[in-house]
Amino acid sequence: MWRTILALASMLLLAGCPRQALFVVLPNAEGSGVGAITVEDGKTVTTLDQPYAAAETRAGSSAPIEETQGNISVIFRSAIAARPILPHHFRLYFILGSDELTPESKAAYGAVFDDIKQRPVYEIAVIGFTDTVGDPRYNQALSRRRAEAIRDRLVRNGLDGKAISTAGRGEHDLLVPTADQTPEPRNRRVEITVR
């Protein structure tokens, strides 16, 4: 009889035991893929590998639990709001021999600017490139002018120039490998990394 009372009292204590830890796997920024975590308490192992999969620890034991996406959003509101925006990479193309964007890239520039404007803090790297047409020294200077032209445009649109670094790589790191003196529109570009 005492064993039954002791077991019942232990169950009541454990049932009222507060949650010590909650583990949840959140989807990536696009809402799809996730990583995986393993929760171990020395006795059991729980693998969480689906969006919003959860496990909790109470009284030294862990177990998977069901939590709604709404509850998770409330519980982790501050942490979710503090997540940094992931870096993005953009590529814009230029007219042969110039630092003027192609018409398609002029239109695509808006997506670059919009991405940057949604970040409370940002760092931007702009690297210019050329194809292999012309003298390598000229192409080095042209690639630098291309990067600086994008930097100047971003600054004119209200961004902080101190947060933008530029570099020119000339004919180095061709996107499409070609022979010397080969015009290739995809090599006449800037690579923009926003973080």
Long-range contacts (C-beta under 8 A, 24 or more apart in sequence): 14-58, 14-59, 17-58, 17-59, 18-58, 19-56, 19-57, 19-58, 20-56, 20-57, 20-58, 20-59, 20-60, 21-56, 21-57, 21-62, 22-54, 22-55, 22-56, 22-57, 22-67, 22-75, 23-48, 23-54, 23-55, 23-56, 23-57, 24-48, 24-52, 24-53, 24-54, 24-67, 24-72, 24-75, 24-76, 25-49, 25-50, 25-51, 25-52, 25-53, 25-54, 26-51, 26-52, 26-72, 26-76, 26-80, 27-51, 27-52, 29-85, 29-86, 85-118, 85-119, 87-193, 87-194, 87-195, 88-115, 88-193, 88-194, 88-195, 89-191, 89-192, 89-193, 89-194, 90-115, 90-191, 90-192, 90-193, 90-194, 91-189, 91-190, 91-191, 91-192, 92-150, 92-189, 92-190, 92-192, 93-185, 93-186, 93-188, 93-189, 94-146, 94-188, 94-189, 94-190, 95-188, 96-131, 96-133, 96-183, 96-185, 96-188, 97-133, 97-134, 97-142, 99-142, 99-145, 99-146, 99-148, 99-149, 100-149, 102-185, 109-153, 112-154, 112-192, 112-194, 113-154, 113-157, 113-159, 115-194, 116-154, 116-159, 116-194, 119-194, 122-159, 122-163, 122-194, 122-195, 123-163, 123-165, 123-194, 123-195, 124-154, 124-159, 124-163, 124-164, 124-165, 124-192, 124-193, 124-194, 124-195, 125-164, 125-165, 125-166, 125-167, 125-192, 125-193, 126-150, 126-151, 126-164, 126-165, 126-166, 126-167, 126-190, 126-191, 126-192, 127-166, 127-167, 127-168, 127-169, 127-190, 127-191, 127-192, 128-166, 128-167, 128-168, 128-169, 128-189, 128-190, 129-168, 129-169, 129-170, 129-171, 129-172, 129-173, 129-174, 129-175, 129-187, 129-188, 129-189, 129-190, 129-191, 130-170, 130-171, 130-187, 130-188, 131-171, 131-174, 131-178, 131-182, 131-183, 131-184, 131-185, 131-187, 131-188, 132-171, 132-174, 132-178, 132-179, 132-180, 132-181, 132-182, 132-184, 132-187, 133-181, 133-182, 133-183, 134-181, 136-170, 136-171, 139-170, 139-171, 140-168, 140-169, 140-170, 140-171, 141-168, 142-168, 142-170, 143-168, 143-169, 143-170, 144-168, 146-188, 146-189, 146-190, 147-190, 150-190, 150-192
